[in-house]
Amino acid sequence: MALEYREWNEGDDLALLEIWGGPETLPAEQFRAALAPSSNQPWRRCIVAEDVVDGVRIPVAAGVVHEASLHPERLWAYIEVARDHRREGVGATLLTMLRREAGNSPSGVSKLRSKVEPDTAGAAFAAAAGLAPIQRSQLVVVEPEPLSLPRFGDGSEEAASERVEDLATGSVELSEVVGKYYSHVHHWDSPGELSIATVQRLFLHDLTGAHGAIVLRAPKASAFGQGVPTTRKGKIQAFAISYAQGNSDEPSDVFLGHDPQLSAEDAAAAVRDLLALIAYQHPVLLEVDESMTALRTVLGPLLESGKAHVRGADTLIVSD
């Protein structure tokens, strides 16, 4: 009997897990959370393929397309098919149906994007469907004491405290730099300008797991107010936001970035100094895109020397 296709129903996730087993890749693990009933707020369409075995309907594949809170010029899409039903056109049929749904999205956006690991069934399917890589990212673990500690000013604690600061994750100043940096390194996917509220919600809110931030500032700038010399804090040059980990033995998950207005040389120097500080006693885990040039400049020699290593497979973002 031919497969039948229908909208996602409550309980399909448990039925499909029995058929699929554990996720084959990290993107599969992440995307499975997007499989849910169709909705309009936020916009999402999810379709299930059912087989019939001895009169019993069994979900064997599913696909979802949904709008993105960031990068609104493309829709996220994901398809997964049970191993024993692959190479039978099920994925292609689901993709055709998802494209039809995407053509009716209220935003008018129809371009698709997804994530795959190189040299996998998902990557081969994406290539056959005309989705080409637009970005590559890696998870990099930096070992303790990867770099010599920076020396600030005269080397005193006072000089260091002027440059390095623990900052509340609710800081507007921090939010502004984080938003500008994210837009800067994701220019390839048109994130646009991020509001303070959006940055807070996606990167700095307690619900994201963010539990601490440290910043590297430029040297204090002198100023004169009513003829009296004063000092003010230097601008944030680099930031590191740490996220809660369930296992204290694991490397700290860190989002490390810099002021995008810095020159390439100054950006690399700021990232290098902050990385030396945050990884001095405990390993850190960084997600690194090809577009993060300052971070990649710093990590390159560490990867070559063995003071850092890539965890798992690379991730490709593929798109129409």
Backbone torsions as a table, in degrees:
resi	resn	phi	psi	omega
1	MET	NA	139.3	179.5
2	ALA	-68.1	151.9	177.3
3	LEU	-66.8	152.4	175.5
4	GLU	-115.2	147.6	-175.7
5	TYR	-119.0	137.1	-178.4
6	ARG	-150.3	173.0	176.1
7	GLU	-73.0	157.0	178.7
8	TRP	-64.5	137.5	176.1
9	ASN	-118.0	154.6	174.3
10	GLU	-56.7	136.2	-179.2
11	GLY	96.9	-13.7	179.3
12	ASP	-63.5	-31.1	-178.4
13	ASP	-61.8	-42.3	180.0
14	LEU	-69.0	-40.8	179.8
15	ALA	-64.3	-41.4	-179.2
16	LEU	-70.7	-35.6	177.6
17	LEU	-59.7	-36.9	178.1
18	GLU	-64.4	-34.8	-178.8
19	ILE	-82.4	-43.4	-174.4
20	TRP	-78.5	-35.6	-171.6
21	GLY	76.8	-159.6	-178.8
22	GLY	-68.8	155.3	179.1
23	PRO	-65.0	140.6	-177.7
24	GLU	-80.9	-24.2	-177.7
25	THR	-140.4	166.4	176.0
26	LEU	-64.4	-43.7	176.0
27	PRO	-58.2	-38.3	178.2
28	ALA	-61.8	-42.6	178.2
29	GLU	-60.7	-42.1	-178.7
30	GLN	-70.2	-42.4	-175.3
31	PHE	-73.4	-26.7	-179.5
32	ARG	-57.1	-28.7	178.8
33	ALA	-67.5	-19.2	-179.9
34	ALA	-83.7	-12.2	178.6
35	LEU	-74.6	111.2	-173.7
36	ALA	-162.8	168.3	-179.8
37	PRO	-56.1	146.6	178.0
38	SER	-61.1	148.2	-179.9
39	SER	-153.7	167.3	177.7
40	ASN	-107.0	-18.2	179.3
41	GLN	-135.9	94.5	-4.3
42	PRO	-74.9	161.6	-176.1
43	TRP	-72.9	128.4	179.6
44	ARG	-156.2	142.7	173.2
45	ARG	-130.7	130.4	-176.2
46	CYS	-132.1	129.8	-174.6
47	ILE	-124.7	141.2	-179.8
48	VAL	-118.6	140.6	172.6
49	ALA	-102.6	129.5	-178.6
50	GLU	-113.8	139.3	170.2
51	ASP	-106.7	161.2	178.3
52	VAL	-119.3	118.7	180.0
53	VAL	-121.8	116.3	-178.5
54	ASP	52.3	41.4	177.2
55	GLY	80.8	0.6	-178.7
56	VAL	-106.0	129.7	179.2
57	ARG	-82.2	126.3	-176.6
58	ILE	-127.0	118.9	174.8
59	PRO	-63.7	132.6	-179.1
60	VAL	-125.3	-13.9	-178.4
61	ALA	-154.4	158.5	178.1
62	ALA	-154.0	154.4	176.2
63	GLY	-143.1	148.8	-179.3
64	VAL	-139.2	145.4	171.4
65	VAL	-134.0	134.5	-177.3
66	HIS	-152.3	156.1	178.8
67	GLU	-73.7	161.0	-177.2
68	ALA	-112.4	140.7	177.0
69	SER	-70.4	-28.5	171.8
70	LEU	-116.4	159.7	178.0
71	HIS	56.9	61.4	-172.7
72	PRO	-72.2	-3.1	-177.2
73	GLU	-83.2	-2.1	175.1
74	ARG	-139.1	154.7	175.3
75	LEU	-102.3	142.7	173.8
76	TRP	-78.0	142.0	178.0
77	ALA	-139.5	146.6	179.2
78	TYR	-151.6	139.3	177.8
79	ILE	-135.5	135.7	174.0
80	GLU	-135.8	135.1	-177.0
81	VAL	-126.2	137.9	176.9
82	ALA	-56.6	145.4	-174.3
83	ARG	-55.7	-39.6	-176.0
84	ASP	-80.9	3.0	176.3
85	HIS	-118.1	9.3	179.3
86	ARG	-78.5	161.7	-178.6
87	ARG	61.0	28.0	176.8
88	GLU	-120.9	9.8	178.5
89	GLY	87.2	3.8	-178.2
90	VAL	-66.4	-47.5	179.9
91	GLY	-62.2	-41.5	179.6
92	ALA	-63.3	-39.1	178.5
93	THR	-65.5	-43.9	178.0
94	LEU	-62.0	-41.0	-180.0
95	LEU	-63.4	-42.2	177.2
96	THR	-59.8	-41.7	179.9
97	MET	-68.0	-39.5	178.9
98	LEU	-66.8	-38.8	177.4
99	ARG	-63.6	-36.6	177.9
100	ARG	-64.7	-42.1	177.8
101	GLU	-64.8	-41.8	-179.4
102	ALA	-61.8	-33.2	178.7
103	GLY	-64.9	-16.3	179.4
104	ASN	-109.0	13.9	-179.1
105	SER	-65.7	143.0	-176.8
106	PRO	-62.5	-24.8	-179.5
107	SER	-77.5	-16.5	-176.2
108	GLY	82.4	-0.3	179.0
109	VAL	-81.9	133.6	179.7
110	SER	-129.6	-11.0	177.4
111	LYS	-65.2	141.2	-179.3
112	LEU	-110.0	154.0	171.3
113	ARG	-142.0	157.2	176.3
114	SER	-155.1	177.0	177.2
115	LYS	-122.0	138.1	177.5
116	VAL	-144.0	162.2	171.5
117	GLU	-98.8	141.5	-179.1
118	PRO	-58.3	147.8	173.6
119	ASP	61.4	37.1	175.7
120	THR	-122.7	170.6	177.5
121	ALA	-60.5	-37.1	179.2
122	GLY	-64.6	-39.7	178.3
123	ALA	-66.4	-40.8	179.0
124	ALA	-65.1	-41.1	178.8
125	PHE	-64.2	-43.6	-179.7
126	ALA	-61.7	-43.1	179.6
127	ALA	-63.0	-42.3	179.3
128	ALA	-65.3	-28.0	-179.1
129	ALA	-86.7	1.2	177.4
130	GLY	87.1	15.1	177.7
131	LEU	-93.0	121.0	-176.3
132	ALA	-108.9	150.6	179.3
133	PRO	-62.9	135.3	173.6
134	ILE	-120.2	-7.7	178.3
135	GLN	-164.5	152.2	176.3
136	ARG	-130.0	137.3	178.0
137	SER	-132.1	157.6	179.1
138	GLN	-134.4	153.7	168.3
139	LEU	-99.6	121.7	-176.7
140	VAL	-118.8	128.0	175.4
141	VAL	-99.5	123.9	177.7
142	VAL	-101.9	124.4	-177.2
143	GLU	-74.6	161.0	178.9
144	PRO	-60.5	149.4	-179.8
145	GLU	52.5	50.6	-178.8
146	PRO	-76.3	-24.6	-174.4
147	LEU	-138.1	154.0	175.1
148	SER	-68.3	144.1	-178.3
149	LEU	-66.5	142.2	-179.9
150	PRO	-73.0	154.3	175.6
151	ARG	-111.4	123.9	-178.2
152	PHE	-107.2	127.9	177.7
153	GLY	56.8	-125.8	-179.2
154	ASP	-86.6	6.4	178.4
155	GLY	85.4	1.7	-178.9
156	SER	-80.0	163.5	177.1
157	GLU	-61.9	-37.2	179.9
158	GLU	-62.5	-42.8	178.9
159	ALA	-64.5	-39.6	179.4
160	ALA	-66.9	-40.7	-177.7
161	SER	-66.4	-23.0	176.3
162	GLU	-73.5	-25.3	-175.7
163	ARG	-100.5	-34.2	-174.6
164	VAL	-114.5	131.3	-174.9
165	GLU	-144.5	135.2	167.8
166	ASP	-77.2	128.3	-174.9
167	LEU	-124.3	139.5	177.7
168	ALA	-64.0	140.7	-179.0
169	THR	-67.2	-14.6	177.1
170	GLY	-85.2	2.9	-177.3
171	SER	-63.3	129.1	176.6
172	VAL	-66.4	-39.5	179.3
173	GLU	-58.9	-45.1	178.2
174	LEU	-64.1	-44.5	-178.6
175	SER	-58.7	-40.2	-179.4
176	GLU	-63.6	-43.4	-178.8
177	VAL	-68.6	-42.6	179.6
178	VAL	-60.0	-45.3	-179.8
179	GLY	-62.6	-43.1	179.8
180	LYS	-66.6	-39.7	179.4
181	TYR	-65.4	-45.5	-179.0
182	TYR	-59.0	-46.1	179.1
183	SER	-62.5	-38.3	-178.3
184	HIS	-63.3	-46.1	-175.6
185	VAL	-87.4	-4.7	175.9
186	HIS	-115.3	29.0	178.6
187	HIS	-58.3	-25.7	-177.5
188	TRP	-71.3	-10.5	-178.9
189	ASP	-130.2	21.2	170.6
190	SER	48.3	63.0	178.1
191	PRO	-75.6	-19.9	-177.0
192	GLY	74.3	-172.8	179.3
193	GLU	-84.4	129.1	-177.4
194	LEU	-95.2	134.2	177.4
195	SER	-74.7	161.2	177.1
196	ILE	-58.3	-42.5	-178.7
197	ALA	-62.6	-39.9	-180.0
198	THR	-66.4	-43.8	178.8
199	VAL	-61.8	-44.0	178.6
200	GLN	-59.6	-45.5	-176.1
201	ARG	-67.3	-38.2	-172.8
202	LEU	-92.1	-24.9	-173.0
203	PHE	-125.2	-25.3	-167.5
204	LEU	-123.4	-7.8	-179.7
205	HIS	-71.6	153.5	177.8
206	ASP	-54.3	-35.6	-177.3
207	LEU	-67.2	-19.2	176.5
208	THR	-79.4	-11.7	-175.8
209	GLY	93.1	-3.2	179.2
210	ALA	-63.1	126.9	-178.3
211	HIS	-133.3	6.0	177.4
212	GLY	-175.2	152.0	177.7
213	ALA	-144.1	141.5	175.3
214	ILE	-129.6	139.9	-178.1
215	VAL	-127.0	152.8	172.2
216	LEU	-108.4	123.3	-178.2
217	ARG	-102.9	157.5	170.5
218	ALA	-69.2	158.2	175.7
219	PRO	-53.4	148.0	-178.5
220	LYS	-56.2	141.3	178.1
221	ALA	-98.8	135.8	177.7
222	SER	-80.7	148.4	179.1
223	ALA	-148.7	167.5	179.3
224	PHE	-129.2	124.1	177.4
225	GLY	-119.3	119.1	-178.6
226	GLN	52.1	37.8	177.3
227	GLY	79.9	-0.1	-178.2
228	VAL	-104.9	121.9	179.3
229	PRO	-60.7	133.3	176.1
230	THR	-134.0	172.7	173.8
231	THR	-129.8	152.4	175.1
232	ARG	-133.7	157.4	-178.5
233	LYS	-61.6	142.6	175.4
234	GLY	-72.0	159.7	179.1
235	LYS	-64.7	152.2	175.7
236	ILE	-67.5	124.8	176.7
237	GLN	-96.8	-36.9	180.0
238	ALA	-148.7	156.3	-179.6
239	PHE	-139.3	153.2	174.6
240	ALA	-138.2	120.6	178.9
241	ILE	-110.2	125.5	-180.0
242	SER	-100.7	147.9	-177.5
243	TYR	-121.4	144.8	-175.7
244	ALA	-61.3	140.3	177.0
245	GLN	-116.8	142.0	179.1
246	GLY	-71.4	-25.9	-177.3
247	ASN	-120.0	117.6	-176.9
248	SER	-67.1	-16.5	178.3
249	ASP	-78.7	-13.6	-179.4
250	GLU	-81.2	154.0	174.2
251	PRO	-59.2	148.6	177.2
252	SER	-69.5	131.1	178.5
253	ASP	-81.1	119.0	-171.4
254	VAL	-130.9	137.4	170.7
255	PHE	-102.7	111.4	-174.6
256	LEU	-115.3	126.0	-179.2
257	GLY	-150.7	-172.0	-174.2
258	HIS	-148.6	167.3	174.1
259	ASP	-65.5	118.8	-176.1
260	PRO	-68.1	-9.8	179.0
261	GLN	-81.8	-10.0	178.3
262	LEU	-69.1	151.3	173.0
263	SER	-66.2	163.4	-179.3
264	ALA	-57.5	-41.4	-178.8
265	GLU	-67.4	-44.7	-179.5
266	ASP	-68.9	-35.4	178.9
267	ALA	-64.2	-45.3	178.7
268	ALA	-63.3	-39.6	179.7
269	ALA	-65.7	-42.0	179.8
270	ALA	-65.7	-44.0	178.5
271	VAL	-63.6	-41.9	-180.0
272	ARG	-61.0	-46.0	-178.4
273	ASP	-65.0	-41.8	-178.4
274	LEU	-71.0	-38.1	177.0
275	LEU	-62.8	-39.8	178.1
276	ALA	-58.9	-36.8	-178.5
277	LEU	-74.7	-47.1	-173.1
278	ILE	-76.1	-22.6	-178.8
279	ALA	-104.2	13.6	-174.3
280	TYR	-65.3	-38.9	-176.3
281	GLN	-115.4	-16.5	-174.8
282	HIS	-141.4	141.1	-179.9
283	PRO	-66.0	151.5	178.0
284	VAL	-125.3	152.4	179.1
285	LEU	-113.3	125.8	-178.0
286	LEU	-123.5	137.1	170.3
287	GLU	-95.3	123.0	-170.0
288	VAL	-123.5	118.4	172.8
289	ASP	-88.6	159.2	176.5
290	GLU	-60.9	-25.9	-177.2
291	SER	-79.2	-8.6	-179.5
292	MET	-87.5	74.9	-169.1
293	THR	-65.9	-39.8	-179.1
294	ALA	-64.0	-45.5	-179.8
295	LEU	-65.7	-39.7	179.4
296	ARG	-67.3	-33.7	176.4
297	THR	-61.3	-40.5	-179.3
298	VAL	-74.6	-39.5	-175.3
299	LEU	-76.5	-25.9	-177.3
300	GLY	-51.6	-56.1	179.4
301	PRO	-63.3	-32.3	179.4
302	LEU	-67.9	-38.8	177.2
303	LEU	-66.3	-39.8	-179.8
304	GLU	-66.9	-34.7	-177.0
305	SER	-87.8	-6.6	-179.3
306	GLY	86.1	5.1	177.4
307	LYS	-81.5	-4.1	174.0
308	ALA	-146.9	154.9	178.0
309	HIS	-147.1	154.1	178.8
310	VAL	-81.3	133.3	177.4
311	ARG	-100.7	125.3	176.9
312	GLY	69.8	-165.3	-178.3
313	ALA	-88.5	158.9	173.1
314	ASP	-65.8	161.2	174.0
315	THR	-119.0	129.9	176.2
316	LEU	-104.5	132.6	168.1
317	ILE	-94.7	122.2	-176.8
318	VAL	-115.2	149.8	-176.1
319	SER	-154.5	163.9	173.3
320	ASP	-59.6	NA	NA
